[in-house]
Amino acid sequence: MTEHRPPLSLLRVVVLLALALLLAACAGEKVQKLQKGDLAPDFTTHDFDGRPLALAELKGSPVILRFWSVDCRYCRADTPIFNQYFLRYREQGLRVIYINTMSPEQEVRSFVRELDIRFPVVLDRDGAIAASYQVKVVPQTIVISPEHRIVAAMLGGVGEEELKTLLAPYLASKP
């Protein structure tokens, strides 16, 4: 008994049609690049202590999102700056959230203890928060206005002068 195979040209048409449909579906899923002034994507998660944390609940406050990793030298170097800045301006509403997508939980907990981080730390286990902000490389810092518009996105280490410049419109100066 001979096996019946479709003609090669028909097989090519079917494969090309399938590829065209796949490409059309992928093109429809394109995510528009976030820009300065865009509304910050909302997210809901839990911090290390199990408390719920929703960006929407922080509306009216400037927010710093810091995407980081325990083995990042910039993260280790500038975390004290974030700590000091947060402690200085938290009464004026400043919120800082450290978001880790890459490191094992025990290493993150050790980092938090060692550097005495005083603001919420989140494990973005599935990478959904990072994806919504289109973060592919860490460290990356996203500054969000009280209206929850993106003010800036910065790669690498961050200094106090940068934070002052970006957050000055939202925080009263304090020595």
N, C-alpha and C positions, 0 to 999 in steps of 0.2 A: 504494500500500500504506500502510495507516495503522499508526502505531506504537502498540503496546500499553503503556499506563502503568498502574501500580497505582493504585487509588483513593487519594485524598489522605489519607483517614483511616487506611489501612493504613500509609502512609509515615510519618505522625505516630507511630503506635504503634511502628514499628521504630526511629525516631529516639529516642523517649522511652525505649525499652528499652535502647538502646545507651548513652544518657546515664546511665541508672540503673546499668548495669553498670560504667561508667567511674567514676562517683562511689563506688560500693561498693569498687572496687579501690583507689582513692586513699585512702579512709578506712581501709582495712586497712594502708596503708603509713605511717600516722601514727607519728612518732617521739616517744616520751615525752620531755618536757623534763627535762634533767639537773638534779638538785637537790643541794644540799649533803649530803654523806654517801654519795652514789651512787658506785659503782665507776667509776673513770676508764676511758673507752674505750681499749683497747689499740691501738697502731699500730706498724708497722714501716716504716722508711724508710732513707734514707742521708743523711749530713751532706755538707757541701761538699767534704770530702776523700774522699768515696766510701765512708766507713766505715759499716757497718750500724748502725742505731740502733733499738732496740725498747724501748718503754716497759716491757714486762714484765720486761726484764732489769734495770730500775732499781728493782724492788720492794725495799723495805727502806730506801729513800732518799726524802726529801721532794723533790718535783719542781715546778719552776715552768715552765709552758708560756706563752710570750709570743707571741701572734699579732700581727703588726705589718706596717708598710709603710715604705718608705724616705722617702716624702713626708709622714710623720706627725710633726708637731712634738713631740707627747708622747713618741714613740718616741726621737727624737733627744735629748730632754731627760732622759729617765729611764734610758736605756741605761747611762750611767756608774754609776748606783745599782745596777742589776742586776750589772754587772761587779764592783763593789766587794763587794757582798753575796756573790756567787759565790766570789770569791777569799778572802774571810774565812771562809766556811763549807764550802768544797768538801771539806776534810779530814774534816769531820763528815758527809759524805755528800750535801750539797746538790747537786742537779742543776738546771741551767737549760737550756731548749731554746727557741731563737728559731725561730718558724715563720712563713715568709712565703708568702702565697698570691697576691700581686698584682703584685709588682715584677719587672722584668726582671733576669735573673741578674747581669749586669755591674753594675747599680746596687746590688744586694744585696751583691756582693763589695766594691764601693767603700765602702759604708756600714760593713761589717764591718771593713775595714782602717782606715778613718778613726776609728772609735770603739773600735778595738782589742778587739773582742769575743773573749772567751776560752773560751766554751762553744759547744756545737754549734749550728749554724745550718742550717735545713732549708728547702728549697723545696717547698712543698705544691702542686705544679703543677696537679694535678687537683682540689684543694680537698677531698680525702677526709678529711684530718685535721680541718680546720676544720669540715666537715659533721658529723663524729662528735661534736664538742664543741659543735655548734650555734652556731658563731661566724659572725655575719653582718656585724659591724662591728669594725674594728680602731682602736686597739689594745685588746686584751683579754688579761687575764692570768688563768690558771687555776693555782691552788695545789693540789697533790695531796699527801696524807699519805704516809708510808712504806708504809702498807697499801694505797695507791693508791685512796683515797677522796677525793672532791672536797671541799676545805676551803673554797674561795672562788672566785668568778669576778668579776673587776673590769674595768669599762670605763674607758678613759682612762688618764691617767698614774698612776704608782704611786710612792709615796714610801718611804723607808727605814723610817719608823715603821710603815707598813702591813705591810711585809714582816716586821718584828720581831714585831708582834702576831700575825700569822698563822703564822709559823714557829717562834716561841718554844717551843712544846711539843716540837718535834723537834730543836732545835739548842741546844747549850750556849752560854751567853752568852760573848762574847769582846770585849775592848775594841777 
